[in-house]
Amino acid sequence: MPLNETFWSTEAKLAFMAESGIDVSVLSLGNPWLDFVAPEEAVEYATALNEDFDQIAAGSSGRFFALGVLPTAAGAAPCAAEVDRLAAHPHMRGVILSTRGCGDGLGDAGLDPVWERLAAHDFVAFIHPN
C-alpha cells in the first residue's frame, strides 16, 4: 500500500474508514521503537507521542483507539512507569514495541515489570517484528 494522506490526516483516515465500512481503527507508530533516541530523551518523546495519539483518539467520536510507544532506550523501569501512565488515558488499549525490547530481547527478565504492568491494566502488547 502506498503511503498517502490516510497515514497522517485524521480526516482522510476517517473518510477511508467510512468508504471501507471500518467502524474503529487503532493508531500506533508505524515503527514502534525509540531506540535511536538518547536515553535521557526517550521518556520525553514517548510521553509526547502518546499524548498526541490520545488527543487524536479523543477527538474521533470513538472511531480511534491507540497503542502507546514505550521509552525503550531508557530501560524497563521507565517503560513500566509509562504503561501505568497510559492506563489513565481512556483511548489507550496497550503498547507497541519491537522484538528488541529494551535491548536484550523480549525474554529479558528485566522486562518482567513491564509485562506485569501490562497485565495489571489488561493492556495488549503488539510485538512488531523487525
Steps between C-alpha positions, in 0.01 A plus 500: 500500500647837406548761768226755458317755713312231694831450684511859635158660457223405740240636259635284217521198731139545614385541138687182401342318795153617396555391138631163614237427766754513784346605831811526720871530432798469732773763469865425563844582377587325178844444648448420868833568659684798640835320505666777300412763762746578778390329824451835676260612222309175452242565773434849367445373145283207610286728716454753220412237240258324733328826594458580129349158429261532794390849391441384143297204626306723741390719210379213283157434658606148594637411155865480613682327782876490538801291593767692687872499441744419780828681576702184441830687470455610864460146635229282651414710808400809296308269265303351789429852630376604154263202492355617833468856367328379183242309703346833601436585135160370392593450136815295557464125460861388537845553355703417192863401524766322302648158561807679632317599822731727696804362322528138613195350331153420625620217725707740710401453865544875543178545302297308759370823661379618158311176435355514853376858452350412160314205656386708798340753266364236260706655220608326184863498389525504123843368408621649173759278333812670382 
